[in-house]
Amino acid sequence: MRTYRVITQPAELEALRERLLAEPVLGVDTETTALDPYRGHLRLLQLATRSEVFVLDLFVLGRQALEVLRPVLEGERPVKVLHNAKFDAKMLLHHAGIELGRLFDTMLASQLVAAGDMAKRHGLADVVERYLRERVEKTSQLSDWSGQLSSEQLDYAARDAEVLLPLRQALIEKLKELGLVRVAKLEFECVIPTAAMELAGMPFDVERWQTLVEAWEQRRAHLEEALRRELAQGVTQANLFGQVEINVNSPQQVLTSLRQLGLPVEGTSEIDLLAYRDHPAVRLLLEYRSVQKLLSTFGRGFLEHRHPVTGRLHGDFHQIGTPTGRYSCSEPNIQQVPNVPEIRACFRAPIGRRLIVADYSQIELRILAEFSQDPKMLEAFLNGLDLHRMTASWMFKVPPEEVTKEQRAIAKTINFGLMYGMGAVSLATRIAEVRDGVGIPLVEAEALIASYFEIYRKVAEWLRAASDTAVSLRQSRSQSGRLWRFQFDPTDREQVAAIQRLGKNFPIQGTGADILKRAMRLVYEALRPYDAQIVNSIHDEIVVEVAEEQAEEVAHLVRERMIAAGREFIKTVPIEVDVAISDAWTK
């Protein structure tokens, strides 16, 4: 490792600033006393040029050091190179109000180059070893950064910054080689909006949540008792006290009890029970499991995620959380919160503020229409028609105004299902759900699919070409160039079928992720003059918290920017964004 300079004298800062402003690119890293920006503090700021490394002790220099270096950190030049830039961005934004300017994130770049291989690790040590064939020692990472720093800690801090510039160069070559430059820019520009969203956190009404959980617990207890009574009717043997003991959480005991009631069920999964859900025991079992799942996922344990400083929920948003480029979220997974009014009502704006919930309308179907240029699908979207109703009208050969609710639901199932590679068996199962357990023969499901593709011939052609390309090239791309490379055995029919399904879906879902990422940046920029902030993002939805008096104006602006983002990727199909202003996370 090159020698490095530890900066502890404020008098050195102005000269350092001018020196750094002359650089085209700069490695940047921080060391903190905790991972949570609301509980930890910035201890070191490491800055690496092509020839030197500077380590600034912010406990000695104070916050003024960051003010002096603000033009370096916030400017378009030099380009800041960081690994997991979101972490450092949150720390700098929270503690110094510094918003990093143009940046390159080596972790995100590594994830893009991995091209859907979720088994690869993307920690700094892993990425350096993979692309530079060097080792980075990380034993000091979790050491105490709040006291007197050792030479080992300073060496570690300097090394983390020093390695970023050669790592960037190696990753740039891979990004160019794989055609990933456009999507890399898209992801890098989304880092700051994501960091700011995490810092803002989602507002959360604890008292309302506790009341809701208590109601769930009471409902569970009632259902458990009723279910035991119902299941016990088929049991002939009781215990010494004349009671029938059935563990309703045991699939085997439940299966045995259901069979003793005369139900020829093969298992106790929801699919197995679907045909028998009118039976009292099955109805109670399904409802019991539904409430039990709510309590296990969103019960009292969910309250532990409320931040003690802010009172909010600060999820950890993984920017490339799936191969398609969608976000994933953890600790807690706010994206997983069910779209149920009584649950969403617990996520409420503070007094004097409102929530704007904006989501793309049928974005994946619009992407499919754009890609396929199917005349029938284009006709529906260009004329602002209800695509599901029109699909039902064409398939069932009835006027649009005479389409029944059931027919529209079936058409909706087909519209969304076929672009995910859904076959006749799956369609028959889904239609049974729509029709309250009344299924259709397999041959009828096959006829529906054939009818659909007769109407949307260009859709059929595009889906076939997309699946064939995925198999022949062993890869698929989104509109931005996001890449998923496939590993499979071409002699294994099941593996080939799985890749065909991915080939149909990935370009659509990946482009949806591209649009959402672009929208995040455009909305974030548009909110600067307002008392507003992004607080959540889910697949095709952005949630903004705003001062009540600015809500209408900001809602209009959010809709405009989201449409503008969509138009960068979809040129011929209109983009629609549904916007609602509410006290809570509801539409």
N, C-alpha and C positions, 0 to 999 in steps of 0.2 A: 504494500500500500504506500501511496505517496505520503509525504509528511503533510501535516495540516496545521492550521493556525487557530488557536482558541482566542476568540475576541471577547475581552472583558472590559475594555476601555471605551467609553462613549465617544471619545475624541477620534477613534478610528472609523466610526460608522459612515461619515459623509464621504470619505475617500473610498470606502468599500462600496458604497452605493454607486458612485460614478464608475468604478471598476466593473461592477456587475451589469450596469446598464449598457455597457459596450459589448457584452457577450450576446451571441445569438441564442444560446441555449444554456440552461442552468439546472443542475440536479438539486432537488429540494426535499428535505425530510425534517421531521420534528421528533423530539422525545418528550414525553409527557409523564406526569405523576399518576395518571389514571387514564383509562380508555374512554370514560364518560366525560364529555366536555363540560358538563354541569358540576362535576365533582373533581376533575383533575385540572392541572395547570400546565402551561407550556414551559418546559425547562430549557430545552435546546432547540435551536434552529440551525440546521446544517445546509450549507450552500456549496455546490461543487461546480467549478468551471472545468474547462478542458485541461487546465494545468494546475489548479489549486483547489484546496478544500478549506472552507471556513466554518468553524463551529462557534456559534454565539451562545453564551450562557445568559439566558434571559432573566434568571434570578438575580444576576449581578447587574446586567445592563438595564433592566426594567422595560416596561412597555414602550418607552420612547424609542428603543431600538427598532421596534416594528414600525413605528411611525416614520422613522428615517428611511426605512427600506420599503415602505409602502409602494412607491413607484416601480420598484423592481418586481414586487410580488403581484401587483395588480395590473401592470402593463401588458400589452400584447407582446412586447419584447423585453427581456428574453423569454423564450418558451420555457415554461417550468415543467420539469420531468419529475414525476412522483410515482411511487408504487402504492396502490390503494389510496389514490388522491383524496377520496371522499373523507377519510379519517383526518388527514392534515387540514383539509379545507374546512371541516367543521370546527376544529380547534382554533384556526386562525380567524374564522368568521365570528365565533362566539367570544373569544377573548380579546380580539383586536379590531373587530369589524372589518377585517381584510378579506376581500373576495379575490381569490386567485384569478389572474388573467389567463391568457392562452396556455393550455397545459397539455401534457402527454402523459397518460397513465399506463405504465408498463404492465400493471396487473390486468387491466381491461384489454390491452393489446394482446397479451398472452392468451387470454380467454378467447378472443376472436380467432387467433391463429390456431388454437386447439380445435376449432371448427366442429363444435358439438361433442367433443370427447370430454364428458363430465368426470371421468376418472382421473384426469390430469390435475395436479395440484398447482396452485398459482401464488403461493407465498413467495416472497422475494428470494429466499434461498433456493427454492425449487426452480424458479424461472432463470436465475443466474446460472445455476448448474446446467440447465437444459440448453441455454443459448450461448453462454460464454464459457462453459466447461470450467467454471471456477466455483470455489466454495465460499459461502458467506457464513460466518459464525454468528448464531443467534442466541447464545446462552445469556447474553446481557439484556435481552429484550425486556424481560419481565423483572429486572432488578429494580432496586429502589432509586428513583431518579430525583428524589426530593432533598437529599442531603449532599454531603461532600462527594463529588464524583471521582471515581477511580480512573486510572489511565486506561484500564480495560474498557470502561464505559465510553470514554472519549474516543478510543480507537474504533469501537463498535459503531458509534454514531457517525464518525467520519467515513467509515467504510460503506455504510448504507447509502450515503449520498454520493460517494465517489463512483460507485458501480452503476449508477443510473444512466449516465451518458453513453457508455459503450453498450449498455443493455438496450437503450432506445435505438441506437443505430442498428443493432442486430434485429430488433423487432420491426423496424421500418422496412428493412429488406424483405422480411417474411410477409409483412402486410402488402407490400407491392407485388411480391411474387404470387400471392393468393388473391389479388384483386380486392383487398379489404380496406383500402385507403378511405373510401367514402364512408363506410360504416364506422370506421375508427373515429373519424371526425365527428360523426353523429354522437357516438358514445362519449367522447371526451367533452363535448359541449353540454352533455347532460349531467356531468359530475356535480357542478355547482348547484343546479336546481335540486338534485337528489340530496346533497348535503344539507341544503337549506330546509328541505321538506322534513328531513329527520330531526333537525334542530327544532323546528317549529312544533312538531308533535301533533297528535290528534286530540282534540278536546274530548273529555270523558267525564260523564256524570256518574260518580261513584254511588251516590245514594239510590239513584234510579236503577243502577245495575244490581245493587244488593237486593232491592225489592224484587227485581225480576228473577234473580237466582233463588230467592226464598220461594217464589211462586213455582218455579221449576221443581224445587226439592219437594214441595208439597204434592205437586202433580205426579212426580215419580213415585212417591210413597203410595199414593192412591192407586196408581196404575199397577204397581208391583203387587199390592194386595189383591186387586181385582183379577190380575192375570193368574196369580197362584190359585185362586178359587176356581177360575175357569179351567185351568189345566188339571186341577185335582179331580175334576168330574170323571176323567177317564182312568184314574188310578184306583186300583182295588185294595192296595195294601197301605195301611197307615202305621204310624209309630205307636209306641206304648201309650201315648196320651191321646190316641185317636186322631192325630193330626197327620196330614200329608205334607211331607217335606220335599219341596221342589226348588232347586236353585234356578231362578229365571235367567241367570247370567251364564248358565251352562248350556251350550248348544246341544250336547248329547242328551241331557235330561229333558230339555224342551222338545227335542225331536221325538224322544220316546213318548212323552206325554201327548204330543199332537197325534201321533200314530194311534195311541190308545183311544183318542177321541174319534178315530175313524178317518183321519185325514191322510191320504197316501202321499205325503210329502217326501221328497228325496233328501232335503236338507233344510236348514233354517235361514239361509241367506234371503235377502229381499226378493231376488229373482225367483227362488224356489217357492216363496210364499205368495207371490203376486196373484196367482190364480185362485187363492183361497182367502183373499183379504176381506171377504164379506163374512167369514166365520168370526164369531166374537173373540175367540182365543187369539187368532191371527191378528185381528184388528188391534187388540190390546197389546200384543207383542210388538207389533210395528211401532205403535205410538210410544210404548215404554222405551224401546231402543232409541227412538228419535230424541226423547227427552234426556235419556241417559247420555247420549252422545253430546248434546248441548252442554250438559253439566260437566262432562269430562274434559271438554275442549274449552268451554267458555264459562265455567262455574266460578267458584270463589278464587281458584288459583289464578284466574285472569286478572284479578285485582292486584296481584303482586307486581304486575307490569306497570302499574301507575307510578310515574316518577315522583319521588319524594320532594324534589325541588320545584318542578313545574306543575305537578298534578295531572300531567298528560301522558299519553302513550307514545313512546318514541321507538317505533319499529326499526329494525335493521334491514334496510332495503338493499337487496343484492341486485346490482344494476343489470348484470347478465346472469339472471337466475336460472334460465333454462336455455337449451340449444336454440330455441326460436328467438331469443333476445328479450323475452319478457322479464319484467321484474319478478323476483320472489321476495318474501319477507319473513322475518323471524323475530322473536323476542320483543313483542308478540307478533304473530302473523295477522296483521290488521286486514290483509287482503282476504283472509279466510272468513271474516265475519259474515254470517248469513245475511242475505238481503230480505230480512224479515222486519217489518215496521217496529215491533216492540223492542227488537234488539238494536236496530240502527238508531232508534230514538235516544239511546243512552250516549250517543256521540253527539253532543250538543255544543253549539257555539256559546261562548261566554256572553253575559249580558251586554247589550250594545253592539253585538256582532252577529253576522249571519254566515251560513255555509252556502257556497255555490257548488252544486253537483252537476258536472258537465260530462256527458258521455257521447261517444260516437254512435250514431244509429246504424245498425247492421253493417258495420265497417268491413267485416270479412266477406260478406256477400257482395259488397260494392267492389272490393278488391278482385273478387272472382269475376265479376262483370267486366272490370277493366282488363284483366288478363285475357279473358276468353273472347271479349268483344261479341258476346252472344246477343243477337238482335232482340230477342224476346226479353231478356233480362235488362238490356239497355233501355228498351221501350218502357219497362216498368219504372226504372229509376229516373229516367229523363223526364217522365211525365208525372213524377211524384206520386205514383200509385203504390198501394200496399202490395209488396212483392208476394207475400204469403197468400193473400187473397187471390191475386192474379194467377199464381201457380195452381191453386186449388181450382179456380175457374177453368183453366186450360186442361188440367188433368181429369177433373170430374165432369167436364163438358156442361157446366151450368153458368148462367150469367153471374158476374161478380157480386151483384147485390143479393143473389140467392145462395151464396156460399155459406154453409153452416159453420158454427164454431168448431165442430169436430173436424170438418174438412180442412178448415184453415190450419188447425193444430197439426193435422197429418202433413199438410204441405210444408209447414214450418219445420217439422221434424226432418222431412226429406231435404229441404233446402240446406239446412245446416249439416245434416248427417252425411250426405254424399260427398261433400268436399273434405270430410275426414275419413273417407274410404269405407263408410258404413255399407255393409252388405245386406242381403235379404233377411237373414236370420236376425240380425240386430234391428233391422227396421220393423220386423214383425213384433219383436219384444217391445220396442219403443211405442209402437201403435197400440199395443195392449195397455200400456201405461196411460196413453191419451184417452183410451176408451174404457177406462175403469176396469181393466183386467180382461176385457173381451178382445182376444187376439184375432189374427187373420191367418189363413193358411199360407205356407211358404210360397206357393205358386202365385198367390195374390200379391204378396210383397214383391216378388220378382216382376210381376206385371206393372206394379206401380213405378218401380225403378225404370223399367223399359219405357213407360209412358213419359216419365220425367225427362229422360234423355232424348226422347223423340221431340219433345217441346224445346229443350235447351240443347240443341245439337252441338253448338260451339263449346258449351260447357263440357259436354262429353268428350269432345276432341281435345280440349285443353287438359282436362284431368287425365286422360289416357296418355297424352304426350308428357305431362309432368311426371307421372308414375314411371313411364318407360325411361325417361331421362335419368331419374334417380337410380334406377337399376343399372343402366348401361354406363353412366358416368360415375356411379357410386357417390354422388353428391347432389345437393340442391341448394338454391340461393333465393334470398329475398330480393326485393326491389333495390335495396341499398347495396346489395352484393354480399350480405351476411351469408356465411357458408356453413353448411352441415355436411361433413363427409361421413359416409356410411361404411361400416365394416360388417360383412355378412357372407354367408356361404351360399353361392349362387345355385348349388344343387339342393338346397333345403327350401322347399316350397313355402313353408310357414315364414321363414326369414325373408324370402323374396316378397311375399305378400305384405309383410310388415313394412318393408322399405317402400313398396308401392304406395301404401297409405301415407307414409311420411312424405313421399315425393309430392303427393297431392296437397297435403296440408301445410308443409313448412313454408313454401313461398307465400302462402296467404297469411298464416299466423305471424311469420317473420316480418312481412311487410306491415302488418298491423302494429307490431312492436316498433318498427322503424318510425311509423307515423306518430305513435304515442311519445316516443323519445324526442322527436322533433317538436311536438306540441309542448312538451315539458319546458324546453328551452324558450320557445316563443312566448308562452304564457308567463314564464318567470321574468323575462325581460319586460313584458308589458305591464307587470304589476309594480314595477319600481316606483312610479309616482304615487302609488296608492297605499293606504293602510291595509294591506292584504298580503296573504302568503299561502303557498301551496301546502296542504297538510296531509294529503293522501293521493295515491295513484294506484288504480287497479285495472290492468289490461287495456281497456278502452275508455277509462274514466279518470278525470282529474277533479279533486275536491279542493276548493279554495276557501279559506276563512277571510272575511272582510268586514270592515267597519260598516255598520248598518246603513249609514247615509250614503255610502258609496256602492252598495250592493248592486243596484240596477245597472249602473254604468260599467262596473267591473264584469258583471255577468255577460253583458254585450261584448266586452273586449275579449273575454275568455273564449266565447263562442267564435268570434272572428279569427283569433289566433289558432284555434284548433282546426278550423276549416282551412286556414292558410297552410298549416302543416300537412293536412291531408292532400291538398292540391299539389304539393311538391312531388307526390308519388302517384297520385291518381289524376289523370288529365281529362278524361272524357266523362266520367261518372260523377254526378253531384255528390258533395259531401254534406251530410247533415249531422248536426250536434244538438242533442236535447239538453236544455239547461233548466235547472230548478233552483230557486232561492228559498232557503228554509232555515228554521232554527236548529234543525237536526240533520243528520246524514240520511235524508229521505228524499224521495222524488215525488 
